[in-house]
């Protein structure tokens, strides 16, 4: 059972291949971070970057 919900942010579900999840978890733990922290940081970088040609074609 996971830790209790804090109510600060909604819970999200994503599908991630097992090997990628394991590698991300191991690296995050080695850095003293959580996978959630890594994902949130990556999403912040993603949404704040300039759109690529592929991003604008999908809109």
N, C-alpha and C positions, 0 to 999 in steps of 0.2 A: 504494500500500500504506500502511495506517495505521501508527500507532506500535505498538510491541510491547505486549502485555498486561502490566500490572503485577501482576496477581494480587490486587489490593486489593478490587476489586468485580467482580461478574459483568457480562459484556457483555449488554445488552438490545437488542432490536430494536423499533422503533416505526414506524408509517407516518405521515408528515407531508407535507402538500402542498408542492410545490416552492417556491411563492411565499412561504409562511410560513417554511419552513426558511431560504431565502435572506435574508429580512428579519431573522430571529432571529440568523442567523450574522453578518450585517453589523453589527447593533446590539451583539451580544456582543463582536465584535472591536473596535468603537469604544470599548467600555467596558473593554477589556483582559481580557475574560472568555472562557470557552469556552461553546458551546451546552450542553454537559454540565452545567456549573456553573449555567447559567440554569435548565435543566430540574430539576436536583436541588433548587435553591432553591424553585422553584415547587411541586414535590411536597411539600417540607417544609411550606410554607405551607398547602397543600391538606389534608394529613392532620392538621395541628394545629388547623385551624379547626373551629368548631362545625358540626355537620351541618345542611344545609338541609333543607327539607321534601322536596325531590326526592331527596336522599341517603338519608333515612330510609325513603322509600317503596321504594327499590331493594333494601334489605336483606332 
